[in-house]
Amino acid sequence: MTKTMNGIDLEAMHNTVGAIQGNSAIAAFKLRAENKWIDGGHNRSSVQGFYGACQEDTSREKPFVFECDEPHVLLGQNKGANPGEVLLYGLLACMTTAMVLLATAQGIELKGISSRIEGDVDLRGFLGLDPDVPKEFTQLRVVFDLPGATAEEKAMLIDLAKRSPVYNSLIRPVDVQVSAA
């Protein structure tokens, strides 16, 4: 019988960490996504293959598909979350996953996690209406609900969540190269 904690197979986790410790090249991943414009603010992204553990991964038989659009007030048709909202849920998901995986690695059993996020953005920057207004989110506020955790445990779990790759990509400059094919 497989022993799990927080829904994670403990033997598999131990084996993965051991393999990475034995060969650091296993830890190098290349994640990918593709996107196609449909109409107006509507576009569709797909995620399927990635490179990881020293090989191309082909385990996903079908791509994951995400519809993106804008709400009516932003000239869209509301066929999906807008790209800013996708960034927000990507951040929440990555921070939650980081918290669960790293807590499990430390032998911490979780009783539950829920979270919410809110971000401030002023469209005048994006639209070029005011050069003094930033184009990016000016603040993101993340709140975790961690039932049953003490104040000390909550602080430690938040520190684990802050090890998230997406969180760290947002708080540190990332080299983003943009080109046309």
LINDA-V271797 format. One record per pair of residues at least 12 apart in sequence whose C-alpha atoms are under 7 Angstrom apart, sorted by the first residue. I is the first residue (numbers start at 1). J is the second residue. Records with the same first field share a line. If there is no record, write none. Layout:
# LINDA-V271797
I = J / J
This chain:
# LINDA-V271797
5 = 104 / 109
6 = 100 / 104 / 109 / 110
25 = 54
26 = 52 / 53 / 54
27 = 53
28 = 52 / 53
29 = 51 / 52
30 = 50 / 51 / 52
31 = 50 / 51
32 = 47 / 49 / 50
33 = 45 / 46 / 47
34 = 46 / 47
40 = 76
41 = 69 / 70 / 76
42 = 68 / 69 / 76 / 79
43 = 67 / 68 / 69
44 = 65 / 66 / 67 / 68
45 = 65 / 66 / 67
46 = 63 / 64 / 65 / 66
47 = 63 / 64 / 65
48 = 60 / 62 / 63 / 64
67 = 79 / 80
68 = 80 / 81 / 82 / 83
69 = 81 / 82
70 = 82
88 = 117
91 = 166 / 167
94 = 164 / 166
95 = 161 / 162 / 164 / 167
96 = 161
98 = 160 / 161 / 163 / 164
99 = 157 / 160 / 161
102 = 160
111 = 147 / 148
112 = 146 / 147
113 = 144 / 145 / 146
114 = 144 / 145 / 146
115 = 143 / 144 / 145
116 = 142 / 143 / 144
117 = 140 / 141 / 142 / 143
118 = 140 / 141 / 142
119 = 137 / 139 / 140 / 141
120 = 137 / 138 / 139 / 140
121 = 136 / 137 / 138
